[in-house]
């Protein structure tokens, strides 16, 4: 028979073998004839070849074969497989009924997939989960387009988790999901309901402001998101969480820049100051004491914004300014430390003696500040100054050094698009393979020096840009 090509002959031979009880030979002949449903039937009923039958059904996607496999699995108590094959046979109602009967609705939903689920079916799945798994129910109500019910369940989960105590992670997870629901719904009533919840209107407990920030982002209200981000950053800054505060502003700025929307001056200034603080440790590690000192001078001039680390900032400023030869600044900061009782009392004895020596034997000589041209008007100004006194523009700053940008040494991070001095960025990547701002991996080959005539200033601003209200 191996030399016979006609399918009909193989089929006749298969039926003869089956009638004679030679099921293995019959299955082989049916396969040569291309009658795979019969192969499936024999494997299931006579050859104990269930896995081979399942393999054939999954490959051929035959409805008849899938029904045979489903019946076999249901009788054997293999309900997840039965559900799979019923769906393959386009028997969705039967599959859902079996799933409900045997507690396999999760399996049903995963196998069918939300993208293939009708709104009616998604609602039925949601109703099944509602009593014992309200967050899962909310997921399927959202898939069904019933945003009101999805939000109600998620807010109830958030309230219940918050009342129960603990870390609050369950409550936060529910709120993140609620924000996704409202962002998808774009319904004013639902938006106000969620904002009231986040503000604590119902239980008197205001929620983490990060959630309000995420809500505004989800709604496309980037102006309010930016204002909220500044508030969050200020709160984190007051707690001494400077890097976290900076990261909030970095992400907000990236969202705005990606949509070519204006980044408010308040946000830009707050980010520049926080990034200056974060840069110090990186610069000192690379023995870049000049830039480190300049960043500490910048931070120390806004000491009220760093209340929990004011003394430490001044001490670091004194030390780095001494190393960088900025003796006048070093003396000024040392004098501030010594005339402020709370700072003076918090210092280590050895450090205090060194600070006292600087104050008692003042040496305020230092080299004039290095000057580089403003990229807007070419006026020469101190390289650490970010506001041009001539054209009054706020100058973009280098994310590696904190110095203002110059047109003849311009590049930008390929990940976050913040600008940096090309020469400094390449040098930085020699010891640290990440962007100093977004902290994503970057290689020197990815940096491209921008020709002077192609440098775009104020590239985050688009006068025609609009945002979703």
Secondary structure, 3 states (H helix, E strand, C coil): CCCCCCHHHHHHHHHHHHHCCCHHHHHHHHHHHCCHHHHHHHHHHCCCCHHHHHHHHHHHCCHHHHHHHHHHHHHHCCHHHHHHHHHHCCCHHHHHHHHHHCCCHHHHHHHHCHHHCCHHHHHHHHHHHHCCCHHHHHHHHHHCCCHHHHHHHHHHHHHHHHHHCCCCHHHHHHHHHHHHHHHHHCCHHHHHHHHHHHCCCCCCCCCCHHHHHHHHHHHCCHHHHHHHHHHHHHHHHHCCCHHHHHHHHHHHHHHHHHCCCCCCHHHHHHHHHHHHHHHHHHHHHCCCHHHHHHHHHHHHCCHHHHHHHHHHHHHHHHHHHHHHCCHHHHHHHHHHHHHCHHHHHHCCHHHHHHHHHHHHCCCCCCCCCCEEECCCCCCEEECCCCECCCCCCECCECCCCCCECCHHHEEECCCCCCEEEHHHHHHHHCCCCECCCCCCECCHHHCCCECHHHCCCCCCCCCCCCCCC
